[in-house]
Amino acid sequence: MQRYFVEADQMKEDLFILTGDDAHHISKVMRMTDGDRIICCMPDGSCGTATIQSTAEGRVHAELETWLKETSEMPVEVTLAQGLPKGDKLELIIQKATELGVSSVIPVQMSRSIAKIDEKKAGKKVVRWRKIAKEAAEQAHRNRVPCISEPVSFTRVQGLVEEYDLVIAAYEEEGKAGNHHALPVLLNGLLPGQRILVIIGPEGGFSPEEIEKLERAGVRSVSIGPRILRTETAPLYVLAAVSYQIELSR
């Protein structure tokens, strides 16, 4: 059943009102008509099945049938602080991280980031990133769309450390040294409801100054295996490891 995310003001009593791209997708792409059923998800993660009542004038009205009990969200909240990569790599990261269960993504301008976000163009990029996250969340049958923030400075990320139960930085030097034990031990200690911040460097990795500042702030540097991963692969590795440890191995 096709899934759509709606805002709180798009529900009037037991009626969902879908407009814009969602209404177009329902009526023109999926060619749904009165009587067809969809799933609508609210900002709080509650999702319900609904029956389409009308698809006229660019609006789709769908009446709530029943709220669903199951959820596909991870038991822990994972925020990804991603060093800005070049090209369109961040779009891939957002799409795949959403499929893997990330709760939010924070693009970070780091010292070795090749990409530089023009403040005048940042708004349009964020709009596109959020659209990618929404579409990926629909495809993956998520209950929530991850929060995609505007790009921030490395200093801003340092200031977020105390807000999380666990903060890790994927650091290739730990892998080169063969220190592969830290990540599984830390993940094994996670409890449902806890918040995790995962920090990934850009193409050139963290500078020595950045990793030193992170470690002084209490961030744990961890290896993510003996192989050197690309910046777009590293966050997906970590998210898959978290999912395995929290959702599959217990």
CYANA upper distance limits for C-alpha pairs under 8 A (distance plus 0.5 A):
  1 MET  CA     37 ARG  CA      7.54
  1 MET  CA     38 ILE  CA      6.13
  1 MET  CA     39 ILE  CA      7.09
  2 GLN  CA     38 ILE  CA      5.77
  2 GLN  CA     39 ILE  CA      6.61
  2 GLN  CA    138 GLU  CA      8.25
  3 ARG  CA     38 ILE  CA      6.56
  3 ARG  CA     39 ILE  CA      5.11
  3 ARG  CA     40 CYS  CA      6.39
  3 ARG  CA     41 CYS  CA      7.93
  3 ARG  CA    138 GLU  CA      5.97
  3 ARG  CA    139 GLN  CA      8.21
  3 ARG  CA    141 HIS  CA      7.36
  4 TYR  CA     22 ASP  CA      7.58
  4 TYR  CA     38 ILE  CA      8.15
  4 TYR  CA     39 ILE  CA      6.71
  4 TYR  CA     40 CYS  CA      5.48
  4 TYR  CA     41 CYS  CA      6.73
  4 TYR  CA    138 GLU  CA      6.78
  5 PHE  CA     40 CYS  CA      6.23
  5 PHE  CA     41 CYS  CA      5.26
  5 PHE  CA     42 MET  CA      6.69
  5 PHE  CA     43 PRO  CA      8.09
  5 PHE  CA    134 LYS  CA      8.13
  5 PHE  CA    138 GLU  CA      8.05
  5 PHE  CA    144 ARG  CA      8.32
  5 PHE  CA    145 VAL  CA      8.24
  6 VAL  CA     10 GLN  CA      6.64
  6 VAL  CA     11 MET  CA      8.41
  6 VAL  CA     16 PHE  CA      8.44
  6 VAL  CA     18 LEU  CA      7.67
  6 VAL  CA     40 CYS  CA      7.10
  6 VAL  CA     41 CYS  CA      6.53
  6 VAL  CA     42 MET  CA      6.01
  6 VAL  CA     43 PRO  CA      7.58
  7 GLU  CA     11 MET  CA      8.06
  7 GLU  CA     42 MET  CA      6.61
  7 GLU  CA     43 PRO  CA      6.65
  8 ALA  CA     42 MET  CA      6.93
  8 ALA  CA     43 PRO  CA      7.28
 10 GLN  CA     16 PHE  CA      6.31
 10 GLN  CA     17 ILE  CA      5.61
 10 GLN  CA     18 LEU  CA      7.26
 11 MET  CA     15 LEU  CA      6.03
 11 MET  CA     16 PHE  CA      5.02
 11 MET  CA     17 ILE  CA      6.61
 12 LYS  CA     16 PHE  CA      7.03
 12 LYS  CA     17 ILE  CA      8.22
 14 ASP  CA     63 GLU  CA      6.33
 14 ASP  CA     64 LEU  CA      5.76
 15 LEU  CA     61 HIS  CA      7.09
 15 LEU  CA     62 ALA  CA      6.21
 15 LEU  CA     63 GLU  CA      5.06
 15 LEU  CA     64 LEU  CA      6.50
 16 PHE  CA     40 CYS  CA      8.15
 16 PHE  CA     50 ALA  CA      8.43
 16 PHE  CA     60 VAL  CA      8.42
 16 PHE  CA     61 HIS  CA      6.24
 16 PHE  CA     62 ALA  CA      5.59
 16 PHE  CA     63 GLU  CA      6.67
 16 PHE  CA     64 LEU  CA      7.62
 17 ILE  CA     59 ARG  CA      7.22
 17 ILE  CA     60 VAL  CA      6.23
 17 ILE  CA     61 HIS  CA      5.32
 17 ILE  CA     62 ALA  CA      7.09
 18 LEU  CA     22 ASP  CA      6.68
 18 LEU  CA     23 ALA  CA      5.95
 18 LEU  CA     59 ARG  CA      6.24
 18 LEU  CA     60 VAL  CA      5.52
 18 LEU  CA     61 HIS  CA      7.02
 19 THR  CA     23 ALA  CA      5.18
 19 THR  CA     24 HIS  CA      8.00
 19 THR  CA     58 GLY  CA      6.75
 19 THR  CA     59 ARG  CA      5.41
 19 THR  CA     60 VAL  CA      7.01
 20 GLY  CA     24 HIS  CA      6.79
 20 GLY  CA     58 GLY  CA      7.56
 20 GLY  CA     59 ARG  CA      8.16
 21 ASP  CA     25 HIS  CA      6.50
 22 ASP  CA     26 ILE  CA      6.67
 23 ALA  CA     27 SER  CA      6.67
 23 ALA  CA     55 THR  CA      8.13
 23 ALA  CA     58 GLY  CA      6.67
 23 ALA  CA     59 ARG  CA      6.17
 23 ALA  CA     60 VAL  CA      6.09
 24 HIS  CA     28 LYS  CA      5.88
 24 HIS  CA     29 VAL  CA      7.38
 24 HIS  CA     58 GLY  CA      7.42
 25 HIS  CA     29 VAL  CA      5.22
 25 HIS  CA     30 MET  CA      6.50
 25 HIS  CA     31 ARG  CA      8.37
 26 ILE  CA     30 MET  CA      5.59
 26 ILE  CA     31 ARG  CA      6.53
 26 ILE  CA     32 MET  CA      6.15
 26 ILE  CA     60 VAL  CA      8.31
 27 SER  CA     31 ARG  CA      5.09
 27 SER  CA     32 MET  CA      5.80
 27 SER  CA     33 THR  CA      7.47
 27 SER  CA     55 THR  CA      6.97
 27 SER  CA     60 VAL  CA      8.48
 28 LYS  CA     32 MET  CA      8.29
 32 MET  CA     36 ASP  CA      6.62
 33 THR  CA     52 ILE  CA      7.40
 33 THR  CA     54 SER  CA      7.72
 33 THR  CA     55 THR  CA      7.28
 34 ASP  CA     51 THR  CA      8.09
 34 ASP  CA     52 ILE  CA      5.54
 34 ASP  CA     53 GLN  CA      5.59
 34 ASP  CA     54 SER  CA      6.05
 34 ASP  CA     55 THR  CA      7.72
 35 GLY  CA     51 THR  CA      6.16
 35 GLY  CA     52 ILE  CA      5.78
 35 GLY  CA     53 GLN  CA      6.94
 36 ASP  CA     51 THR  CA      6.26
 36 ASP  CA     52 ILE  CA      6.04
 37 ARG  CA     49 THR  CA      7.35
 37 ARG  CA     50 ALA  CA      6.06
 37 ARG  CA     51 THR  CA      4.98
 37 ARG  CA     52 ILE  CA      6.57
 38 ILE  CA     49 THR  CA      6.28
 38 ILE  CA     50 ALA  CA      5.93
 38 ILE  CA     51 THR  CA      7.00
 38 ILE  CA     52 ILE  CA      8.00
 39 ILE  CA     47 CYS  CA      7.12
 39 ILE  CA     48 GLY  CA      6.03
 39 ILE  CA     49 THR  CA      4.94
 39 ILE  CA     50 ALA  CA      6.48
 40 CYS  CA     47 CYS  CA      6.02
 40 CYS  CA     48 GLY  CA      6.01
 40 CYS  CA     49 THR  CA      6.90
 40 CYS  CA     50 ALA  CA      7.50
 41 CYS  CA     45 GLY  CA      6.68
 41 CYS  CA     46 SER  CA      6.17
 41 CYS  CA     47 CYS  CA      4.57
 41 CYS  CA     48 GLY  CA      6.99
 41 CYS  CA    143 ASN  CA      6.78
 41 CYS  CA    144 ARG  CA      7.83
 42 MET  CA     46 SER  CA      5.93
 42 MET  CA     47 CYS  CA      6.72
 42 MET  CA    144 ARG  CA      8.23
 43 PRO  CA    144 ARG  CA      7.08
 43 PRO  CA    145 VAL  CA      8.48
 44 ASP  CA    144 ARG  CA      7.86
 45 GLY  CA    143 ASN  CA      5.29
 45 GLY  CA    144 ARG  CA      5.63
 46 SER  CA     67 TRP  CA      7.70
 46 SER  CA     68 LEU  CA      7.86
 46 SER  CA    143 ASN  CA      7.23
 47 CYS  CA     67 TRP  CA      6.36
 47 CYS  CA     68 LEU  CA      6.18
 47 CYS  CA    143 ASN  CA      7.12
 48 GLY  CA     64 LEU  CA      7.09
 48 GLY  CA     65 GLU  CA      7.48
 48 GLY  CA     66 THR  CA      5.96
 48 GLY  CA     67 TRP  CA      4.52
 48 GLY  CA     68 LEU  CA      5.71
 49 THR  CA     64 LEU  CA      6.56
 49 THR  CA     65 GLU  CA      5.97
 49 THR  CA     66 THR  CA      6.17
 49 THR  CA     67 TRP  CA      7.02
 49 THR  CA     68 LEU  CA      7.73
 50 ALA  CA     62 ALA  CA      6.00
 50 ALA  CA     63 GLU  CA      5.54
 50 ALA  CA     64 LEU  CA      4.77
 50 ALA  CA     65 GLU  CA      5.57
 50 ALA  CA     66 THR  CA      7.87
 51 THR  CA     62 ALA  CA      5.56
 51 THR  CA     63 GLU  CA      5.70
 51 THR  CA     64 LEU  CA      7.15
 51 THR  CA     65 GLU  CA      7.40
 52 ILE  CA     60 VAL  CA      7.54
 52 ILE  CA     61 HIS  CA      6.34
 52 ILE  CA     62 ALA  CA      4.53
 52 ILE  CA     63 GLU  CA      6.87
 53 GLN  CA     60 VAL  CA      8.03
 53 GLN  CA     61 HIS  CA      5.90
 53 GLN  CA     62 ALA  CA      5.79
 53 GLN  CA     63 GLU  CA      7.19
 54 SER  CA     59 ARG  CA      8.31
 54 SER  CA     60 VAL  CA      6.19
 54 SER  CA     61 HIS  CA      5.80
 54 SER  CA     62 ALA  CA      7.73
 55 THR  CA     59 ARG  CA      6.20
 55 THR  CA     60 VAL  CA      4.94
 55 THR  CA     61 HIS  CA      7.11
 56 ALA  CA     60 VAL  CA      7.21
 71 THR  CA    142 ARG  CA      8.07
 71 THR  CA    143 ASN  CA      6.78
 72 SER  CA    141 HIS  CA      7.51
 72 SER  CA    142 ARG  CA      6.08
 72 SER  CA    143 ASN  CA      6.81
 73 GLU  CA    101 GLY  CA      6.90
 73 GLU  CA    142 ARG  CA      6.88
 73 GLU  CA    143 ASN  CA      6.89
 73 GLU  CA    144 ARG  CA      8.08
 74 MET  CA    101 GLY  CA      6.60
 74 MET  CA    243 SER  CA      7.68
 74 MET  CA    246 ILE  CA      8.35
 74 MET  CA    247 GLU  CA      7.77
 75 PRO  CA    192 PRO  CA      5.42
 75 PRO  CA    193 GLY  CA      6.39
 75 PRO  CA    246 ILE  CA      7.68
 75 PRO  CA    247 GLU  CA      8.09
 76 VAL  CA    190 LEU  CA      8.48
 76 VAL  CA    191 LEU  CA      7.77
 76 VAL  CA    192 PRO  CA      5.77
 76 VAL  CA    193 GLY  CA      5.44
 76 VAL  CA    194 GLN  CA      5.73
 76 VAL  CA    195 ARG  CA      6.51
 76 VAL  CA    196 ILE  CA      7.92
 76 VAL  CA    246 ILE  CA      8.36
 77 GLU  CA    102 VAL  CA      7.73
 77 GLU  CA    103 SER  CA      6.20
 77 GLU  CA    193 GLY  CA      7.30
 77 GLU  CA    194 GLN  CA      6.80
 77 GLU  CA    195 ARG  CA      5.23
 77 GLU  CA    196 ILE  CA      6.59
 78 VAL  CA    101 GLY  CA      8.31
 78 VAL  CA    102 VAL  CA      5.80
 78 VAL  CA    103 SER  CA      5.77
 78 VAL  CA    104 SER  CA      7.39
 78 VAL  CA    195 ARG  CA      6.55
 78 VAL  CA    196 ILE  CA      5.32
 78 VAL  CA    197 LEU  CA      6.49
 78 VAL  CA    198 VAL  CA      7.75
 79 THR  CA    102 VAL  CA      6.78
 79 THR  CA    103 SER  CA      6.11
 79 THR  CA    104 SER  CA      5.27
 79 THR  CA    105 VAL  CA      6.29
 79 THR  CA    106 ILE  CA      7.98
 79 THR  CA    195 ARG  CA      8.22
 79 THR  CA    196 ILE  CA      6.62
 79 THR  CA    197 LEU  CA      5.35
 79 THR  CA    198 VAL  CA      6.68
 80 LEU  CA    102 VAL  CA      7.64
 80 LEU  CA    104 SER  CA      6.75
 80 LEU  CA    105 VAL  CA      5.25
 80 LEU  CA    106 ILE  CA      6.56
 80 LEU  CA    197 LEU  CA      6.50
 80 LEU  CA    198 VAL  CA      5.45
 80 LEU  CA    199 ILE  CA      6.64
 80 LEU  CA    200 ILE  CA      8.12
 80 LEU  CA    235 PRO  CA      7.93
 81 ALA  CA    105 VAL  CA      6.47
 81 ALA  CA    106 ILE  CA      5.14
 81 ALA  CA    107 PRO  CA      6.42
 81 ALA  CA    108 VAL  CA      6.84
 81 ALA  CA    157 VAL  CA      7.97
 81 ALA  CA    197 LEU  CA      7.53
 81 ALA  CA    198 VAL  CA      6.49
 81 ALA  CA    199 ILE  CA      5.23
 81 ALA  CA    200 ILE  CA      6.79
 82 GLN  CA    105 VAL  CA      7.63
 82 GLN  CA    106 ILE  CA      6.59
 82 GLN  CA    107 PRO  CA      5.46
 82 GLN  CA    108 VAL  CA      6.14
 82 GLN  CA    199 ILE  CA      6.57
 82 GLN  CA    200 ILE  CA      5.54
 82 GLN  CA    201 GLY  CA      6.91
 82 GLN  CA    202 PRO  CA      7.73
 82 GLN  CA    235 PRO  CA      8.45
 83 GLY  CA    107 PRO  CA      6.51
 83 GLY  CA    108 VAL  CA      5.18
 83 GLY  CA    109 GLN  CA      6.48
 83 GLY  CA    110 MET  CA      6.43
 83 GLY  CA    113 SER  CA      7.15
 83 GLY  CA    199 ILE  CA      8.23
 83 GLY  CA    200 ILE  CA      6.33
 83 GLY  CA    201 GLY  CA      5.13
 83 GLY  CA    202 PRO  CA      4.91
 84 LEU  CA     90 LEU  CA      7.68
 84 LEU  CA    107 PRO  CA      6.25
 84 LEU  CA    108 VAL  CA      6.01
 84 LEU  CA    109 GLN  CA      6.11
 84 LEU  CA    110 MET  CA      7.54
 84 LEU  CA    113 SER  CA      6.12
 84 LEU  CA    114 ILE  CA      8.11
 84 LEU  CA    115 ALA  CA      6.74
 84 LEU  CA    116 LYS  CA      8.40
 84 LEU  CA    201 GLY  CA      8.33
 84 LEU  CA    202 PRO  CA      6.15
 85 PRO  CA     89 LYS  CA      6.64
 85 PRO  CA     90 LEU  CA      6.82
 85 PRO  CA    113 SER  CA      6.73
 85 PRO  CA    114 ILE  CA      7.21
 85 PRO  CA    115 ALA  CA      6.49
 85 PRO  CA    202 PRO  CA      5.72
 85 PRO  CA    203 GLU  CA      6.73
 85 PRO  CA    231 THR  CA      7.71
 85 PRO  CA    232 GLU  CA      8.44
 86 LYS  CA     90 LEU  CA      8.32
 86 LYS  CA    113 SER  CA      8.07
 86 LYS  CA    114 ILE  CA      6.43
 86 LYS  CA    115 ALA  CA      5.35
 86 LYS  CA    203 GLU  CA      8.43
 87 GLY  CA    115 ALA  CA      7.93
 88 ASP  CA     92 LEU  CA      7.53
 89 LYS  CA     93 ILE  CA      6.79
 89 LYS  CA    232 GLU  CA      6.92
 90 LEU  CA     94 ILE  CA      6.56
 90 LEU  CA    232 GLU  CA      7.89
 91 GLU  CA     95 GLN  CA      6.68
 91 GLU  CA    129 TRP  CA      6.80
 91 GLU  CA    132 ILE  CA      7.65
 92 LEU  CA     96 LYS  CA      6.61
 92 LEU  CA    232 GLU  CA      7.93
 93 ILE  CA     97 ALA  CA      6.21
 93 ILE  CA    232 GLU  CA      6.26
 93 ILE  CA    233 THR  CA      8.46
 93 ILE  CA    235 PRO  CA      8.16
 93 ILE  CA    236 LEU  CA      8.11
 94 ILE  CA     98 THR  CA      6.46
 94 ILE  CA    105 VAL  CA      7.72
 94 ILE  CA    129 TRP  CA      7.61
 94 ILE  CA    132 ILE  CA      7.67
 94 ILE  CA    133 ALA  CA      6.69
 95 GLN  CA     99 GLU  CA      7.02
 95 GLN  CA    132 ILE  CA      6.56
 95 GLN  CA    133 ALA  CA      6.22
 95 GLN  CA    136 ALA  CA      6.12
 96 LYS  CA    100 LEU  CA      6.76
 96 LYS  CA    136 ALA  CA      8.13
 96 LYS  CA    236 LEU  CA      7.62
 97 ALA  CA    101 GLY  CA      6.84
 97 ALA  CA    102 VAL  CA      6.02
 97 ALA  CA    235 PRO  CA      7.90
 97 ALA  CA    236 LEU  CA      6.63
 97 ALA  CA    239 LEU  CA      7.72
 98 THR  CA    102 VAL  CA      5.79
 98 THR  CA    103 SER  CA      8.12
 98 THR  CA    133 ALA  CA      6.64
 98 THR  CA    136 ALA  CA      6.65
 98 THR  CA    137 ALA  CA      6.58
 98 THR  CA    140 ALA  CA      8.45
 98 THR  CA    145 VAL  CA      8.30
 98 THR  CA    146 PRO  CA      7.15
 99 GLU  CA    136 ALA  CA      6.65
 99 GLU  CA    137 ALA  CA      6.91
 99 GLU  CA    139 GLN  CA      8.38
 99 GLU  CA    140 ALA  CA      5.95
 99 GLU  CA    142 ARG  CA      8.43
100 LEU  CA    236 LEU  CA      7.94
100 LEU  CA    239 LEU  CA      6.82
100 LEU  CA    240 ALA  CA      7.16
100 LEU  CA    243 SER  CA      8.13
101 GLY  CA    142 ARG  CA      8.29
101 GLY  CA    239 LEU  CA      7.93
101 GLY  CA    243 SER  CA      8.40
102 VAL  CA    146 PRO  CA      7.04
102 VAL  CA    239 LEU  CA      7.76
103 SER  CA    145 VAL  CA      8.20
103 SER  CA    146 PRO  CA      5.27
103 SER  CA    147 CYS  CA      7.07
104 SER  CA    146 PRO  CA      5.26
104 SER  CA    147 CYS  CA      4.94
104 SER  CA    148 ILE  CA      6.25
104 SER  CA    149 SER  CA      8.25
105 VAL  CA    146 PRO  CA      7.71
105 VAL  CA    147 CYS  CA      6.84
105 VAL  CA    148 ILE  CA      5.49
105 VAL  CA    149 SER  CA      6.94
106 ILE  CA    148 ILE  CA      6.78
106 ILE  CA    149 SER  CA      5.80
106 ILE  CA    150 GLU  CA      7.48
106 ILE  CA    151 PRO  CA      7.00
106 ILE  CA    152 VAL  CA      7.76
107 PRO  CA    149 SER  CA      7.53
107 PRO  CA    150 GLU  CA      7.28
107 PRO  CA    151 PRO  CA      5.15
107 PRO  CA    152 VAL  CA      6.86
108 VAL  CA    151 PRO  CA      5.98
108 VAL  CA    152 VAL  CA      5.54
108 VAL  CA    153 SER  CA      6.14
108 VAL  CA    154 PHE  CA      6.51
108 VAL  CA    157 VAL  CA      8.13
109 GLN  CA    113 SER  CA      6.74
109 GLN  CA    116 LYS  CA      7.94
109 GLN  CA    151 PRO  CA      7.28
109 GLN  CA    152 VAL  CA      6.67
109 GLN  CA    153 SER  CA      5.66
109 GLN  CA    154 PHE  CA      6.54
110 MET  CA    153 SER  CA      7.49
110 MET  CA    154 PHE  CA      6.22
110 MET  CA    201 GLY  CA      8.02
110 MET  CA    202 PRO  CA      7.80
110 MET  CA    206 PHE  CA      8.20
111 SER  CA    206 PHE  CA      8.22
111 SER  CA    207 SER  CA      7.38
112 ARG  CA    202 PRO  CA      7.06
112 ARG  CA    203 GLU  CA      7.89
112 ARG  CA    204 GLY  CA      6.10
112 ARG  CA    205 GLY  CA      7.34
112 ARG  CA    206 PHE  CA      7.53
112 ARG  CA    207 SER  CA      7.47
113 SER  CA    202 PRO  CA      6.01
113 SER  CA    203 GLU  CA      7.46
113 SER  CA    204 GLY  CA      7.72
114 ILE  CA    202 PRO  CA      8.46
114 ILE  CA    203 GLU  CA      8.30
117 ILE  CA    121 LYS  CA      7.69
117 ILE  CA    122 ALA  CA      6.65
117 ILE  CA    151 PRO  CA      8.18
118 ASP  CA    122 ALA  CA      6.43
119 GLU  CA    123 GLY  CA      7.98
121 LYS  CA    125 LYS  CA      7.01
122 ALA  CA    126 VAL  CA      6.65
122 ALA  CA    150 GLU  CA      7.75
122 ALA  CA    151 PRO  CA      8.27
123 GLY  CA    127 VAL  CA      6.83
123 GLY  CA    150 GLU  CA      8.24
124 LYS  CA    128 ARG  CA      6.87
125 LYS  CA    129 TRP  CA      6.63
126 VAL  CA    130 ARG  CA      6.59
126 VAL  CA    148 ILE  CA      7.79
126 VAL  CA    149 SER  CA      7.72
126 VAL  CA    150 GLU  CA      6.64
127 VAL  CA    131 LYS  CA      6.78
128 ARG  CA    132 ILE  CA      6.77
129 TRP  CA    133 ALA  CA      6.81
129 TRP  CA    148 ILE  CA      7.46
130 ARG  CA    134 LYS  CA      6.66
130 ARG  CA    147 CYS  CA      8.11
130 ARG  CA    148 ILE  CA      6.42
131 LYS  CA    135 GLU  CA      6.73
132 ILE  CA    136 ALA  CA      6.59
133 ALA  CA    137 ALA  CA      6.49
133 ALA  CA    145 VAL  CA      6.92
133 ALA  CA    146 PRO  CA      6.99
133 ALA  CA    148 ILE  CA      8.27
134 LYS  CA    138 GLU  CA      6.77
134 LYS  CA    145 VAL  CA      6.01
134 LYS  CA    146 PRO  CA      8.15
135 GLU  CA    139 GLN  CA      6.75
136 ALA  CA    140 ALA  CA      6.56
137 ALA  CA    141 HIS  CA      6.50
137 ALA  CA    142 ARG  CA      5.51
137 ALA  CA    143 ASN  CA      8.18
137 ALA  CA    144 ARG  CA      7.52
137 ALA  CA    145 VAL  CA      6.18
137 ALA  CA    146 PRO  CA      8.31
138 GLU  CA    142 ARG  CA      6.74
152 VAL  CA    156 ARG  CA      6.81
152 VAL  CA    157 VAL  CA      8.00
153 SER  CA    157 VAL  CA      7.34
154 PHE  CA    158 GLN  CA      7.01
155 THR  CA    159 GLY  CA      7.04
156 ARG  CA    160 LEU  CA      7.26
157 VAL  CA    161 VAL  CA      7.48
158 GLN  CA    213 LYS  CA      8.39
158 GLN  CA    214 LEU  CA      7.17
158 GLN  CA    217 ALA  CA      7.63
160 LEU  CA    164 TYR  CA      8.04
161 VAL  CA    167 VAL  CA      7.06
161 VAL  CA    197 LEU  CA      8.10
161 VAL  CA    217 ALA  CA      7.69
161 VAL  CA    218 GLY  CA      8.18
161 VAL  CA    219 VAL  CA      7.90
164 TYR  CA    194 GLN  CA      8.23
164 TYR  CA    195 ARG  CA      5.65
164 TYR  CA    196 ILE  CA      6.15
164 TYR  CA    197 LEU  CA      6.92
165 ASP  CA    194 GLN  CA      6.58
165 ASP  CA    195 ARG  CA      5.85
165 ASP  CA    196 ILE  CA      6.49
166 LEU  CA    195 ARG  CA      7.21
166 LEU  CA    196 ILE  CA      5.39
166 LEU  CA    197 LEU  CA      6.86
166 LEU  CA    219 VAL  CA      8.41
167 VAL  CA    196 ILE  CA      6.28
167 VAL  CA    197 LEU  CA      5.16
167 VAL  CA    198 VAL  CA      6.48
167 VAL  CA    199 ILE  CA      8.12
167 VAL  CA    218 GLY  CA      8.26
167 VAL  CA    219 VAL  CA      5.73
167 VAL  CA    220 ARG  CA      6.82
168 ILE  CA    196 ILE  CA      8.43
168 ILE  CA    197 LEU  CA      6.92
168 ILE  CA    198 VAL  CA      5.67
168 ILE  CA    199 ILE  CA      6.68
168 ILE  CA    219 VAL  CA      6.00
168 ILE  CA    220 ARG  CA      5.21
168 ILE  CA    221 SER  CA      6.29
168 ILE  CA    222 VAL  CA      7.12
169 ALA  CA    198 VAL  CA      6.44
169 ALA  CA    199 ILE  CA      5.11
169 ALA  CA    200 ILE  CA      6.57
169 ALA  CA    219 VAL  CA      7.23
169 ALA  CA    220 ARG  CA      6.64
169 ALA  CA    221 SER  CA      5.32
169 ALA  CA    222 VAL  CA      6.57
170 ALA  CA    198 VAL  CA      8.16
170 ALA  CA    199 ILE  CA      7.04
170 ALA  CA    200 ILE  CA      6.24
170 ALA  CA    201 GLY  CA      8.10
170 ALA  CA    221 SER  CA      6.52
170 ALA  CA    222 VAL  CA      5.69
170 ALA  CA    223 SER  CA      6.45
170 ALA  CA    224 ILE  CA      6.93
170 ALA  CA    234 ALA  CA      8.07
171 TYR  CA    175 GLY  CA      7.70
171 TYR  CA    200 ILE  CA      8.50
171 TYR  CA    205 GLY  CA      8.15
171 TYR  CA    206 PHE  CA      7.98
171 TYR  CA    221 SER  CA      6.27
171 TYR  CA    222 VAL  CA      6.26
171 TYR  CA    223 SER  CA      6.39
171 TYR  CA    224 ILE  CA      8.28
172 GLU  CA    176 LYS  CA      6.81
172 GLU  CA    205 GLY  CA      8.38
172 GLU  CA    223 SER  CA      6.71
172 GLU  CA    224 ILE  CA      8.13
172 GLU  CA    228 ILE  CA      7.22
173 GLU  CA    177 ALA  CA      6.69
173 GLU  CA    223 SER  CA      8.07
174 GLU  CA    178 GLY  CA      6.91
174 GLU  CA    179 ASN  CA      5.87
174 GLU  CA    180 HIS  CA      7.82
174 GLU  CA    221 SER  CA      7.66
174 GLU  CA    222 VAL  CA      6.51
174 GLU  CA    223 SER  CA      5.39
175 GLY  CA    179 ASN  CA      6.27
175 GLY  CA    180 HIS  CA      6.81
175 GLY  CA    222 VAL  CA      8.13
175 GLY  CA    223 SER  CA      5.00
175 GLY  CA    224 ILE  CA      7.08
175 GLY  CA    225 GLY  CA      6.27
175 GLY  CA    226 PRO  CA      5.76
175 GLY  CA    227 ARG  CA      8.01
176 LYS  CA    226 PRO  CA      7.07
178 GLY  CA    223 SER  CA      8.39
178 GLY  CA    226 PRO  CA      7.50
179 ASN  CA    222 VAL  CA      8.14
179 ASN  CA    223 SER  CA      6.79
180 HIS  CA    222 VAL  CA      7.79
180 HIS  CA    223 SER  CA      5.78
180 HIS  CA    224 ILE  CA      7.43
180 HIS  CA    225 GLY  CA      6.76
180 HIS  CA    226 PRO  CA      8.32
181 HIS  CA    185 VAL  CA      6.93
181 HIS  CA    223 SER  CA      8.41
182 ALA  CA    186 LEU  CA      6.60
182 ALA  CA    222 VAL  CA      6.46
182 ALA  CA    223 SER  CA      7.79
183 LEU  CA    187 LEU  CA      6.62
183 LEU  CA    222 VAL  CA      6.32
183 LEU  CA    223 SER  CA      7.32
183 LEU  CA    224 ILE  CA      7.79
184 PRO  CA    188 ASN  CA      6.45
185 VAL  CA    189 GLY  CA      7.09
186 LEU  CA    190 LEU  CA      7.43
187 LEU  CA    242 VAL  CA      7.01
187 LEU  CA    245 GLN  CA      7.10
187 LEU  CA    246 ILE  CA      8.35
188 ASN  CA    245 GLN  CA      7.08
188 ASN  CA    246 ILE  CA      8.37
190 LEU  CA    194 GLN  CA      7.44
190 LEU  CA    246 ILE  CA      8.12
198 VAL  CA    235 PRO  CA      8.23
198 VAL  CA    238 VAL  CA      8.50
200 ILE  CA    205 GLY  CA      8.27
200 ILE  CA    231 THR  CA      7.59
200 ILE  CA    234 ALA  CA      7.65
200 ILE  CA    235 PRO  CA      7.13
201 GLY  CA    205 GLY  CA      4.98
201 GLY  CA    206 PHE  CA      5.74
201 GLY  CA    231 THR  CA      7.15
202 PRO  CA    206 PHE  CA      7.77
202 PRO  CA    231 THR  CA      6.14
203 GLU  CA    230 ARG  CA      7.34
203 GLU  CA    231 THR  CA      6.03
205 GLY  CA    231 THR  CA      8.38
206 PHE  CA    210 GLU  CA      6.42
206 PHE  CA    211 ILE  CA      6.56
207 SER  CA    211 ILE  CA      6.92
208 PRO  CA    212 GLU  CA      6.60
209 GLU  CA    213 LYS  CA      6.74
210 GLU  CA    214 LEU  CA      6.73
211 ILE  CA    215 GLU  CA      6.61
211 ILE  CA    221 SER  CA      8.44
212 GLU  CA    216 ARG  CA      6.67
213 LYS  CA    217 ALA  CA      6.78
214 LEU  CA    218 GLY  CA      7.07
214 LEU  CA    219 VAL  CA      5.80
215 GLU  CA    219 VAL  CA      5.26
215 GLU  CA    220 ARG  CA      6.82
215 GLU  CA    221 SER  CA      7.59
224 ILE  CA    234 ALA  CA      8.07
224 ILE  CA    237 TYR  CA      7.99
224 ILE  CA    238 VAL  CA      7.79
229 LEU  CA    233 THR  CA      6.37
229 LEU  CA    234 ALA  CA      6.15
230 ARG  CA    234 ALA  CA      6.68
231 THR  CA    235 PRO  CA      7.83
232 GLU  CA    236 LEU  CA      7.88
233 THR  CA    237 TYR  CA      6.83
234 ALA  CA    238 VAL  CA      6.97
235 PRO  CA    239 LEU  CA      6.66
236 LEU  CA    240 ALA  CA      6.53
237 TYR  CA    241 ALA  CA      6.70
238 VAL  CA    242 VAL  CA      6.70
239 LEU  CA    243 SER  CA      6.63
240 ALA  CA    244 TYR  CA      6.60
241 ALA  CA    245 GLN  CA      6.63
242 VAL  CA    246 ILE  CA      6.46
243 SER  CA    247 GLU  CA      5.83
243 SER  CA    248 LEU  CA      7.45
244 TYR  CA    248 LEU  CA      5.37
244 TYR  CA    249 SER  CA      6.49
245 GLN  CA    249 SER  CA      5.81
245 GLN  CA    250 ARG  CA      7.52
246 ILE  CA    250 ARG  CA      7.03
